[in-house]
Amino acid sequence: MSMDDQQQAVAALSEAQNIIILSHVQPDGDCIGSMLALGLALQSMGKKVIMANNDPVPQYLSFLPSASQVQLAAQITDWPELVICVDCSDLERLGSGLAASVRGLNNIVNIDHHVSNNRYGTINWVEPDAAATGQLVATLIAALNVAWNHDLATLIYTAIATDTGSFQYGNTTGDVHRLAARLVEQGLDVARINQALYETKSLPSIRLLGRALENLQVSENGKVGWVVIPLHYLAELGAKDEHTEGIINYTRAIDSVEVGLLFRELSPGKIKVGFRSKQLVDVNQLAMFFGGGGHTRAAGCNINGDLSKTVERVIKKTCEVIEAAHGRHN
């Protein structure tokens, strides 16, 4: 990343009057927080802004200011002069239909922090060292001379809090804490935000967690922990895909585990795999082996195939990677 990338992004956003902001499927707090904060900031400048996603805003993020402005991408019929993609490492992460519509456009600003980002934009402001895309959006808001208010602070705080695991992950730098402090000084009710994010669960989501933990498994060497969530779990418990959020962290929390995995059956023959690691393994590289990507300690991929065979194949590769990592560190 060079300062030119940031300056080009600021210039493009300053000049455009009709803008659409998009982000990745199965949206999380950084995705929605960044999208809404940037959208509201641009609207305050008098610009016409559409915010859209392939999937609806998850229930646990519905408390966010102006969350109802996020449209379903299927409703988009024409493309304005500027397309902004936030927190999206590649076009396919927008969802296949949206990716097909955007591919080939020459007016895409790509704002992201994933090390696996493939620079698909016309302008690419990608900072892998940033803890969250919300950090970059906060910088944009300041560069655009938009005044901070309670709503913007709530959105950016949510973005950085969720992508740092409530300021617990290794990406939590002094700059992250300083930004959080400035946001809190806008009068945020931090307890209310964190209660909405982490302490407001539906009964089906709690039952799904119980079922998942009951079936959690650990490899013979104790280094890999995993949970498999087949489609029928959700159907039986009345749960949604968004209720799987956070389950993977229990696999990594086991004292002996170096890499935690979550296998979610999205549809018959389509499996989403989440990867989390502690210290030794770069799971971005591991996910890239299966066509995905993300961050050094948190990544994911989608795999087409039989669920049980996919689980077996990914665990085998993960064990190989861990052994190689131990060899390098001994």
N, C-alpha and C positions, 0 to 999 in steps of 0.2 A: 504494500500500500504506500502510496506517496500522497503528499499534501494535495497534489494536483487532482487526485481522485475525489477527495473530499470537496475541493473547490468546484470541480465540475458538477458534482451532485448538487451543491448549493446553488450554483448558477442555473442548472436545469430546473430545479424546483422553484426558483425565484421567477423565472421567465414564463413557465407554463401556467395557463389559466384553467385548463380542463385536465384533470388528473384521475387516474385510477390506481389504487393501492391493493396489491395482492399478496398472499402469503401461502405457506405450505398446508397440505392436507393434515387432518387430525391436529388442529391448532392447539398450541399451549400458551402459557402466560406471556412469554416473550413475544411470540408471534402476534397475539391479539393486542397486547399492551403497546407494542411498537406501532402496529398498524393504526390503532385508534389515536395514539398520541400524535403521530405524524399527520394523520388525517384532520384532527381537530386544529392542530397548529396551522395547517395550510388553509383550512376553512376560515380561521380567524384573520387570515390575510386577504380574504375576499375571493378565494379560488373555489371553483366547483370541484368537489372531490367525491369519488365513489370508492367505497371500501368493500371488497368482495373476497370470499373464500369458497373453496370447493365444498367445505363442510360447515355446519352451523357452529356458532360459538358454544363451547362446552358450558353446561349448566353452572359449574363452579366459577366460571368467569362472567356470568351474566350480571353480576353486581357492578361491573366496570362501567364508568361513565360512557354514555352513547353506544353501548354494546349493540343496541338494536339497529344501529346504522350499518352494521356489517351485513351485506347481502349475500345470498347464495350466488355463486359464479354462473350458474345456469341461467340466471335472469339477465345477464349482460348481453346486450345485442349489438352495441357499437363501441368502438375503442377510441378514447379521447387522445389528445396530443401527446400525453406522457404516461407511461406505465411504470410504476414503482413496485419492485418486488422486495419485501423485507423478510429477513430471517429465512431465506429460501436458498439452499445450496445449489440446486439445479432446477431447470424448468420442469422436469418430470415430477418434482415434489409439489408442484402446483396442482397436480391431478392431470390425468391424461387429456381430458377435453380442454381444459384451460391452457395446458402446455401447447397443444396443437394450435390454439387461437393466437397465442403470444409469439410462438416461434416464428422467426423471420421478420418481426417488427424491428424497426431501427430507432426506437425511442424508449428503450428500457433502461431504467436506473436500478441497479442491483446493489442493495444495501444489506450486508450480512457479516456474520462473525464465524462461520463454519470454516475450519481449515480445509475441508473437502470441496469448498465452493469452486465451480468450474468456470467462473467469469463469463457467464452467458450474456451479460448486459451490454448495451451500448456504452454505458458508464458503469464501472464496477468499483464501488467503495467497500472493500472487504478487509476487515481487521480481525484475524484469528485470535489476537491477544485480548480482544474485548470480551468481557464476561458475558455480555448479552447484546443483542442487536439494539435493545433499549438504550444502552450506553451511547451508541452511535446516533440514535434518534435524539437523545438529549443534547448531543453536540450540534446536531442540525437545527434543533429548535432555537438554541442560543445564536447560531450563525445566521438564522433567518430573522433575528431580532424580535422573536415572538415572546411576549411576556408570560412568565410562568403563572399558573393558577392551580387551584386545588385539583381539578380534573386531570390536567397534564401530569401533575406530580403523582397522583394515584396510579395512573397508567404506566409511567416509567418505573415507579417503585415496584409495581407488580411484575413488570418485565424483568428487572434485575433480581428481584427476590426469588422468582421461580427458577431462573436459569443458574442461580448460584446455590440452589438448594437451601434457601433461607440463609444465605451468606455462610454456608458451611463448606462448599466445594473449594478446590484448589485455585479456581479462577477468581476468588474473592480477594481483590487487591485493595490497597489503600485508596486508590482512585474510586473504586466501587463504594467503599464506605463513605468517602467524602461526598460523592454524588447522593448517596442515600440520605446523608445528613442534611444536605441542601433541600432535598425533597420533603423530608420530615418537617423542616422549618416552614414549609408552606401550610402547615396546620393539619397534616395527615393524622388520621386515627389509625395508627399502625396496628393496634390490637384488633380493630374491626377488620382491616384488610387481611391480616393473617388468619383470623377466625374464618373469614369467607374462603380463603385459599386452602386451609389445612384442617379446619375443625368443623366443617359443615358437610356432612356426608349423607347420602341417601342410604336407606336400609339395604337395597340391593347391592350397592357398592361395598358395604361392610361384609355382606354375605359372600360376595365374590372374593374379597380379600381372604376371608376365612377358608373358602374352598381352595384358593390358590396356595395358601401357606400349608394347608393340609397335604398338598401334593408336591410341595417343594422338594427337590432332589439335589444331592451333592455328589460330585464325582469321587471315585475311589481315593484319589490323592487329596481330596478336600479342597482343591484349588478352584473348582468351577461349581457354581450353584445355579440352578435354573428352575423356572416355573413354566408350565405349558397351559395355555388357556384356549381350549377348543371352543368352537362356536356354540356348542350345546350348553356350555356353562352359562353364557349370557342369556340364552333362551330360557333355561331352567330357572334362573334367578331373577329374571326381569331386569338384568343389568344392561348397560350400554358400553360401547367400546371405550368411551372416555373414562369409565370407572376403573380401567386398568392402570390409570395414571398413578405412579408412585410405587406400584407393587414390586417393580424390579429392584428397588432400593433394599428390600428385605433380603434378596439373594446376596447382594454385596455386603450386607451387614454381618454376615456369618464370619466369625473370627478367622477361619482358615481360608476363606474364599478370596481369590485374587480377581476373578472375573465373574460377574453376575449376568445372567441371560433371562430374557422374557420372550417366550414364543406365543404370539397371538394369531389365531386363525381368523383372518379378516373375512374370508369367503372360502368355499371349498377349493382347495388347491392353491390358496394364496396365504402366505404366512409372513407376518411382520416380526422381525427379530430385533430386540433391543439389547445393547451391550453396555455394561458399566464395569470399570476397572478401578483398582485402588492405586497402585504405584508402578508396577512393572510393565504392564501391557498397554500399548497404543491401540485402543479399540477402533479408532478411525481406520487404521490399516487393516484390522481384522474385518471390519464391516465392508471396506472397499473390496476385499477378496470376494465377497458375495454380492458386489454391485452396489453397495451403499456407501455410507460415510458419516461424517459428523465431527466430533471433537476427539481429543486424545483420550479422555476418560469417559466419554459418553457418545455413543453412535448408534446407528441402526441401519437396517436394510429390509427389503421385501424379497421374498423367495417364492417362486412358483414350484409346487411339487407336493408330494405326500408329506403330511405333518410329521409322522414318526420318523421317516427317513431324513427329513430336514433337520429335526432335532439331533438325530444321531450324527449327521454330517457336520453340523455346526459345532457340536460339543467336541468331536474328534479334532477338528481344526483348532479350536480354542485351546485344548490341552496341548497340542503341538506348539502353539505360539507361546504358551506359558512356559513350557519346558525350555524353549529356545531363549526366552527372556531370562529365566533363572540362570541358564548357562552363561549369558553375557554378564550377569551381575555377580557371579561367583568368582 
